[in-house]
Structures are given as C-alpha cells and as structure tokens.
Amino acid sequence: MRIYKVKDYAEMSRKAAAVMAAQIVAKPDCVLGLATGSTPIGLYKQLVEWYKSGDLDFSEVTTVNLDEYKGLPKENDQSYYYFMNDNLFSHVNVDKSRTFLPDGTQPDAEKACTEYDEIVRATGGADIQLLGLGHNGHIGFNEPSDVFKKNTHCVDLTESTIKANTRFFASEADVPRQAYTMGIGTIMSAKKILVVASGADKADAVYKSFFGPITPQVQGSVLQLHPDVVVVADEAALSKCDL
Ligand code: F6R
C-alpha cells in the first residue's frame, strides 16, 4: 500500500486526479470504478479541467459506480446518477451508454443486484476503483457487519450514514434508508484501488482501515489485503497514523 500524505483537500484532489489521469492515459479504453460523496468532487473538477485543456480523453472509457440509493428517481438531484452526470459525465466526452450505476429505480432488489453484477462482469472489471471512506469505515455502502459480502446487494443504511447524508437532503426523513452497493468481492477484484480521505472527522476511519485489524466491523480494513492500493489523504485525515 502506498500512502500519499498531502496538505489539504485541494492537494488531495489534484494528486488523486493525477493517479486517475495516469490510468486513462496509459489505457484509454480502461474501466474506471467511481464513487460519489463529497470527497471526490475536487478530483472530478480537476479531471474536467484536464479534459477541457485537451490533456485527457474519455471517449473510450467505461465507468462503473459503486452504489446508488434505492427508490430515488434518476432525476432527483440526490441520486448518484444525477451526481455523476453533474460532476463528471456531462462535462467530458465519455459515451454515456458506457457509464453504469446500480438501477436505484428497480424495486426488485434481487433483480437490480444480479443485473448490476452482470454489467460489471461484462466490462471486465475496474482497472482502477476510486473509494471514499465512511466515518465507520464503510466502502461503497458496505456497512459494519459480521461478514464481508461478495456481490452487489441491498443494504439498510446505518444511523451514522443516514445522519452523515442528511446534509444533502431537506431533512433526515428524506434520506433514503436503503441502497444498492457493489460488494467487497467486486471492489477487491479491481486491479488498482485509489482511496481518498480528507478532514479530521475521517482520522479514525483512516487509522482503523489501514492500520487496525482486518475485520468486517471496519469494512475498509479489507483493503490491507489488496496488492495495489494507493491512499491519498490530507494531514488531518492521517493525524492518527504514525507516518
Ligand atoms: C459513495 C460511497 C461512500 C462514500 C463515503 C464517504 O459512492 O460509496 O462509501 O465514499 O460515504 O463519503 P464522503 O466523501 O461524502 O465523506
């Protein structure tokens, strides 16, 4: 595992965007595993800038996202479908028919999850998977549990995740209670994993994920078993790690 300690959010965004950009330049028809949330927004902005300056070309890229809320229509501005279009897809020359997320509008969870696993499998899997870390160490929406789940599944979001996501909704009552998420098996089968973390509120999750015991109670700790993980985190997020 390689850990880049950077000064702040802006530096984290630039450095992590450089890792993504290197992947796209090295393999123009790569599969990018993408994440939503507030941490990667600066990274996406940087990728858009590099696209606009002619330094990046997304025309052959395929994308697979980690997760999607269950029950939110695509046009809801809190759906991850909306987020990805708003922050990246609508600003670069990616072929939108090759951008994939779990179908949050599919009420049949088993169908939605099986179909998404088939989609990811058909792409050949992610060359690089971008991940943020939840306060409880979740990756995707794989919440603390007694097991690591392998495939895409429907999760009940924990109180802590619902609270953390309330900032994006009018009220806590509006936050969806369930989501479809890629499983740990799929995440771990990405060839490379890029984790971004910023802020003191992530210090515990960062410490436990990368320096604590490997346990499904901290789902991010499984990343210690992956052969090619790059972490880009700022000083505040790394403040509990002895680096
Ligand atoms: C998002 C996702 C989540 C977030 C995590 C951190 O697709 O899967 O695991 O990466 O909740 O969220 P932020 O970046 O908002 O702190």
Boltz pocket constraint, residues with backbone or C-beta under 6 A from the ligand:
constraints:
  - pocket:
      binder: B
      contacts: [[A, 34], [A, 35], [A, 36], [A, 37], [A, 38], [A, 39], [A, 40], [A, 66], [A, 67], [A, 131], [A, 132], [A, 133], [A, 134], [A, 135], [A, 138], [A, 139], [A, 140], [A, 141]]
      max_distance: 6.0
